[in-house]
Amino acid sequence: MATERTRRWFGGRDESRRAEAQAAKDAAAAAFYELDTAQRGLRISIETITAVDDSADARRAVDGFAALGRRIDEVSHAYIGAVDAHDLDRDELDAATATRAKTELDRARDELVRVKGELDRFEEGLAPLLGRAETQLARLAPAVERARQALRAAGDALEAAREQGLRADDLARRLALLGPELTRLNEGAGRHGVAETLQRADRVLREAEAVRAEAARLPERAAEIDKRLVSLRTRAQALATRADGVEPVLSELRRRFSAACWQDLQHVPEQAATASRQAEERLAEAAKAREEQRWPDATSLMATARALLNTADEGVAAAGERLQRLNAVAKDPGAEIDRTRFAVRDAQRLAMSGRTTPDPRHAAPLDEAVARIDRAVGTLDSGRHPDYWAFLKELEAIRATAGRVVEQIREERGKA
């Protein structure tokens, strides 16, 4: 009661100044609370960013937050100092002291508000970094769970393959190598970091999916290899039979045509027999690899056998095709000549289309082509056994020249 009587004694002026100072103190306290709350929230944002992002932008954000923290400490200390310097509940508080307290508290509040504005602007600038970081954090748990599920699925597929008598040792080794990675995933991002954990989860997912897919396909792969082995063996046997028929073809070529027409084919029977034998050897090795479930080895050996058979097939076919073409040209060389002349005339008509004189770049090779045809025809009268093969190759080359000129003309006109 004495305090109340004393305050009433001092009069309304002092009480008004006390009230104004108290209002300034309350406003400063509210500003301090808002700044402290905002700083705590921003610290969480910075921690979110640094947990995910180690880029230069993220490092600059950390430095900027530290600088802001120093400014916040400064204005906070000034505010606390202003509050501690003035006891507004003191009975003998006079108007001048209250006014001074109000001034200092208003100044502290203004500084708190100003720094709060800096902090707000800084936080707005963090939005892109924070958005990316939050997106990655949102991916974390689902990514880890997908990796775990993929590992389980791979293990189930591997077990299913084994139940069908397929060992799948290589796949089992690959799956076992993922065990330590699962341990690290289970240890969490707190130990290994968000970015590293996301990368690990994606890698485990891909590798486990690959193991699962290969394990699921193993029965089909085994059946496919069995089928291909049978097909290649049949083809090798057929090649051996066809190779036996090459020698009579060569005999007829030797008897009826000049040496230049068949010299490059005389080693075909020997080459075909060698290729057939080597292919049979590779196929036997492939069958053993398949029995031992060495799938990559089996596949590679079959590919080698197929390449050998392809080469031998081409040689055997070439001999029969050579005899057929030489018989045809010897009987009627005019068909090849007419075909070639037509190709050259067609190119010449295109070169003259829309022009009074042809472009020399087009005319020169076509004029030479006409002369080459005449020279090639002349070789047929050079003796009892003309080099029909050289004749055929030359006409092929002439048609190719005409074709190139046609292509050049069309390309140039297309661009015009």
C-alpha positions in Angstrom: 0.0 0.0 0.0 3.0 2.3 0.7 4.2 1.7 -2.8 0.9 2.6 -4.3 0.7 5.7 -2.2 4.2 6.7 -3.2 3.5 6.2 -6.9 0.3 8.3 -6.6 2.4 10.9 -4.8 4.8 11.3 -7.7 1.9 12.1 -10.0 0.8 11.2 -13.5 3.8 12.4 -15.4 6.2 9.9 -13.9 3.7 7.1 -14.1 3.1 7.9 -17.8 6.9 7.8 -18.5 7.1 4.5 -16.6 4.3 3.1 -18.7 5.9 4.2 -21.9 9.2 2.6 -20.8 7.4 -0.6 -19.9 5.7 -0.6 -23.3 9.1 -0.1 -25.0 10.5 -3.0 -22.9 7.6 -5.3 -23.9 8.1 -4.3 -27.6 11.8 -5.0 -27.4 11.1 -8.4 -25.7 8.7 -9.3 -28.4 11.3 -8.4 -31.1 13.9 -10.4 -29.3 11.6 -13.4 -29.1 10.8 -13.1 -32.8 14.5 -12.8 -33.8 15.4 -15.8 -31.6 12.6 -17.9 -33.0 13.6 -17.0 -36.6 17.3 -17.8 -35.9 16.4 -21.2 -34.5 14.2 -21.9 -37.6 17.0 -20.7 -39.9 19.5 -22.9 -38.1 17.4 -25.9 -38.9 17.2 -24.9 -42.6 21.0 -24.5 -42.7 21.5 -27.9 -41.1 19.1 -29.4 -43.6 21.1 -27.9 -46.5 24.5 -29.0 -45.1 23.3 -32.5 -44.5 22.7 -32.8 -48.2 24.7 -30.2 -50.1 28.4 -29.5 -50.0 28.5 -27.2 -53.0 30.1 -23.7 -53.0 26.6 -22.2 -52.7 25.9 -24.2 -49.6 29.2 -23.2 -48.0 28.5 -19.6 -48.7 25.1 -20.0 -47.0 26.9 -21.4 -43.9 29.3 -18.5 -43.9 26.4 -16.0 -44.3 24.5 -17.6 -41.4 27.6 -17.4 -39.2 28.0 -13.7 -40.0 24.3 -13.1 -39.2 24.7 -15.0 -36.0 27.5 -12.6 -34.9 25.2 -9.7 -35.7 22.3 -11.3 -33.8 24.7 -11.8 -30.8 25.6 -8.1 -30.9 22.0 -6.8 -30.9 20.9 -9.4 -28.4 23.6 -8.3 -26.0 22.6 -4.7 -26.5 19.0 -5.6 -25.7 19.9 -7.6 -22.6 22.1 -4.7 -21.4 19.3 -2.2 -21.9 16.9 -4.4 -19.9 19.4 -5.0 -17.1 20.3 -1.3 -16.9 16.8 -0.2 -15.9 14.5 -1.6 -13.2 11.2 -0.2 -14.3 9.5 -1.6 -11.2 11.6 0.5 -8.9 9.5 2.8 -6.7 11.7 5.8 -7.0 11.9 5.7 -10.8 11.8 9.2 -12.0 10.5 10.6 -15.4 14.0 11.3 -16.7 15.2 7.7 -16.0 12.1 6.3 -17.5 12.6 8.4 -20.6 16.2 7.2 -20.9 15.1 3.6 -20.4 12.5 4.0 -23.1 15.0 5.5 -25.5 17.5 2.7 -25.0 14.9 0.0 -25.2 13.4 1.5 -28.4 16.9 1.6 -29.9 17.5 -2.1 -28.9 14.1 -3.0 -30.4 14.9 -1.2 -33.7 18.2 -3.0 -33.9 16.5 -6.3 -33.2 13.8 -5.6 -35.9 16.5 -4.5 -38.4 18.5 -7.7 -38.0 15.3 -9.7 -38.1 14.7 -8.1 -41.5 18.3 -9.1 -42.6 17.6 -12.6 -41.4 14.3 -12.8 -43.3 15.9 -11.7 -46.5 18.8 -14.2 -46.1 16.2 -16.9 -45.5 14.4 -16.0 -48.7 17.7 -16.3 -50.6 18.1 -19.8 -49.3 14.8 -21.0 -50.8 16.3 -22.8 -53.9 19.0 -24.5 -51.8 16.5 -25.5 -49.1 14.0 -26.7 -51.7 16.6 -29.0 -53.3 17.8 -30.3 -49.9 14.2 -31.0 -48.7 13.5 -32.9 -52.0 16.6 -35.1 -51.4 15.6 -35.7 -47.8 12.1 -36.6 -49.0 13.6 -39.2 -51.4 15.8 -40.7 -48.7 13.5 -43.1 -46.9 11.7 -44.4 -50.0 15.0 -44.9 -51.8 16.5 -46.9 -49.0 13.3 -49.0 -48.8 13.3 -49.7 -52.5 16.9 -50.8 -52.3 16.0 -53.3 -49.5 13.1 -54.6 -51.4 15.2 -55.1 -54.5 17.7 -57.1 -52.5 15.0 -59.3 -51.1 13.6 -59.8 -54.6 17.0 -60.7 -56.0 17.5 -63.2 -53.2 14.1 -64.8 -53.9 14.8 -65.0 -57.7 18.2 -66.6 -57.0 16.6 -69.2 -54.7 14.0 -70.0 -57.4 16.7 -70.6 -60.0 18.5 -72.9 -57.7 15.4 -74.9 -57.1 15.4 -75.6 -60.9 19.0 -77.0 -60.7 20.7 -73.8 -61.8 23.6 -72.9 -59.5 24.0 -69.3 -60.5 27.3 -69.0 -58.6 28.3 -65.7 -60.3 24.9 -64.1 -59.4 25.3 -65.4 -55.8 28.7 -63.7 -55.6 27.4 -60.4 -57.0 24.5 -60.5 -54.5 26.9 -61.3 -51.6 28.9 -58.2 -52.5 25.9 -56.1 -51.8 25.7 -57.3 -48.2 28.1 -54.6 -46.8 26.2 -52.0 -48.8 23.0 -53.0 -47.1 24.7 -52.7 -43.7 25.7 -49.1 -44.5 22.2 -48.3 -45.6 20.9 -49.6 -42.3 23.4 -47.4 -40.5 21.6 -44.4 -42.0 22.3 -41.0 -43.3 23.3 -39.7 -39.9 26.5 -41.7 -40.2 27.2 -41.6 -44.0 25.4 -38.4 -45.1 22.2 -38.0 -47.1 23.9 -37.6 -50.5 26.1 -40.6 -50.1 23.2 -42.7 -48.7 21.0 -41.7 -51.7 23.8 -42.7 -54.1 24.3 -46.0 -52.3 20.6 -46.8 -52.3 20.4 -46.1 -56.1 23.4 -48.2 -56.8 22.2 -51.1 -54.6 18.8 -50.9 -56.4 20.3 -51.0 -59.9 22.7 -53.9 -59.1 20.1 -55.9 -57.2 17.6 -55.4 -60.0 20.2 -56.6 -62.5 20.8 -59.8 -60.4 17.1 -60.4 -60.0 16.5 -60.0 -63.8 19.3 -62.3 -64.7 18.3 -64.9 -62.1 14.7 -64.9 -63.4 16.0 -65.3 -66.9 18.4 -68.1 -66.2 16.0 -71.0 -67.1 15.2 -69.3 -70.4 18.9 -68.6 -71.0 19.8 -72.2 -70.4 17.1 -73.4 -72.8 18.2 -70.8 -75.4 21.8 -72.0 -75.2 20.7 -75.6 -75.6 18.7 -74.7 -78.7 21.6 -72.7 -80.2 24.0 -75.5 -79.6 21.8 -78.0 -81.5 21.3 -75.5 -84.3 25.1 -74.7 -84.7 26.0 -78.4 -84.6 23.5 -79.1 -87.4 24.9 -76.1 -89.4 28.5 -77.4 -88.9 27.5 -80.8 -90.2 25.7 -79.2 -93.2 28.8 -77.1 -93.9 31.0 -80.2 -94.0 28.6 -81.7 -96.6 28.5 -78.5 -98.7 32.3 -78.2 -98.5 32.6 -81.6 -100.2 30.7 -80.2 -103.2 33.1 -77.3 -103.7 35.9 -79.3 -105.4 33.7 -80.3 -108.4 32.7 -76.7 -108.8 36.4 -75.7 -108.8 37.2 -78.4 -111.3 34.6 -77.0 -113.7 35.9 -73.5 -113.2 39.4 -74.6 -114.0 38.3 -76.5 -117.1 36.1 -73.8 -118.6 37.6 -70.4 -117.5 40.9 -68.7 -117.2 42.9 -68.9 -114.0 42.1 -65.3 -113.1 38.5 -66.3 -112.8 39.0 -68.9 -110.0 42.5 -68.5 -108.4 41.2 -66.7 -105.3 38.8 -69.7 -104.7 41.2 -72.6 -104.9 41.7 -72.7 -101.1 38.0 -72.7 -100.2 37.7 -76.5 -99.7 40.6 -76.5 -97.3 39.5 -73.4 -95.5 35.9 -74.7 -95.2 37.1 -78.0 -93.7 39.4 -76.2 -91.2 36.6 -73.8 -90.2 34.1 -76.7 -89.8 36.6 -78.6 -87.6 37.4 -75.6 -85.5 33.7 -74.8 -85.1 33.0 -78.3 -83.9 35.8 -77.9 -81.3 34.4 -74.6 -80.1 30.9 -76.1 -79.9 32.2 -79.1 -77.8 33.9 -76.5 -75.4 30.6 -74.6 -75.3 28.7 -77.7 -74.4 31.1 -78.3 -71.6 30.7 -74.7 -70.4 27.0 -75.0 -70.5 27.1 -78.3 -68.5 29.2 -76.5 -65.9 26.8 -73.5 -66.1 29.5 -71.1 -67.2 27.0 -69.1 -69.2 29.3 -66.3 -70.4 31.9 -68.8 -71.6 29.3 -70.9 -73.4 27.9 -67.8 -75.1 31.4 -66.6 -76.2 32.4 -70.0 -77.5 29.2 -70.3 -79.5 29.8 -66.8 -81.0 33.3 -67.9 -82.1 31.8 -71.0 -83.7 29.2 -69.0 -85.5 31.8 -66.6 -86.9 33.9 -69.6 -88.2 30.8 -71.1 -89.8 29.9 -67.7 -91.4 33.3 -67.3 -92.9 33.3 -70.8 -94.3 29.7 -70.5 -95.6 30.7 -67.3 -97.5 33.6 -69.1 -99.2 31.5 -72.2 -100.1 28.7 -70.0 -101.4 31.1 -67.8 -103.3 32.4 -70.8 -105.4 28.9 -71.8 -106.5 27.9 -68.2 -107.1 31.1 -67.6 -109.2 30.4 -70.5 -111.4 26.8 -69.4 -111.9 27.7 -65.8 -112.8 30.5 -66.9 -115.1 28.3 -69.4 -116.9 25.7 -66.6 -117.4 28.1 -64.0 -118.7 29.9 -66.5 -121.0 26.6 -67.5 -122.5 25.2 -64.0 -122.9 27.6 -61.1 -122.0 25.1 -58.7 -123.6 22.8 -58.8 -120.6 25.5 -57.3 -118.3 26.6 -54.8 -121.0 23.0 -53.6 -121.5 22.4 -53.3 -117.8 25.5 -51.2 -117.4 24.8 -49.0 -120.4 21.3 -48.4 -119.1 22.7 -47.3 -115.7 25.1 -44.8 -117.4 22.5 -43.4 -119.8 20.0 -43.0 -116.9 22.7 -41.0 -115.1 23.4 -38.9 -118.2 19.7 -38.1 -118.6 19.5 -36.9 -115.0 22.7 -34.8 -115.5 21.1 -33.1 -118.6 17.7 -32.6 -116.9 16.9 -28.8 -116.9 20.3 -27.9 -118.4 21.6 -27.2 -121.9 25.0 -28.5 -121.0 25.9 -30.9 -118.2 28.0 -29.9 -115.2 31.6 -31.0 -116.0 31.8 -32.6 -112.5 29.0 -35.0 -113.6 29.8 -35.3 -117.3 33.5 -36.3 -116.9 33.0 -39.5 -114.9 30.0 -40.5 -117.1 32.0 -40.0 -120.3 34.8 -42.0 -118.9 32.2 -44.7 -117.9 31.1 -45.0 -121.5 34.8 -45.5 -122.6 35.3 -48.0 -119.8 32.3 -50.1 -121.1 33.8 -50.2 -124.6 37.2 -51.2 -123.2 35.6 -53.9 -121.1 33.7 -55.3 -124.0 36.9 -55.3 -126.0 38.5 -57.7 -123.5 36.0 -60.4 -124.4 37.7 -60.7 -127.8 41.2 -61.0 -126.4 41.5 -64.8 -126.6 40.0 -68.2 -126.2 39.3 -67.8 -122.5 38.5 -64.2 -121.7 38.8 -63.0 -118.1 35.0 -63.0 -117.5 35.5 -62.3 -113.8 37.5 -59.1 -114.4 34.8 -58.2 -117.0 32.0 -58.6 -114.4 33.9 -56.7 -111.7 34.6 -53.8 -114.1 31.0 -53.5 -115.1 30.0 -53.5 -111.4 32.5 -50.7 -110.8 31.1 -48.7 -113.7 27.5 -49.0 -112.4 28.8 -47.9 -109.0 30.3 -44.8 -110.6 27.0 -44.0 -112.3 25.2 -44.5 -109.0 27.5 -42.1 -107.2 27.0 -39.4 -109.9 23.2 -39.8 -109.6 23.4 -39.5 -105.8 25.6 -36.4 -106.1 23.2 -34.7 -108.5 20.1 -35.4 -106.3 21.9 -34.2 -103.2 22.9 -30.9 -104.9 19.4 -30.3 -106.3 17.9 -31.1 -102.9 19.9 -28.3 -101.3 19.2 -25.8 -104.1 
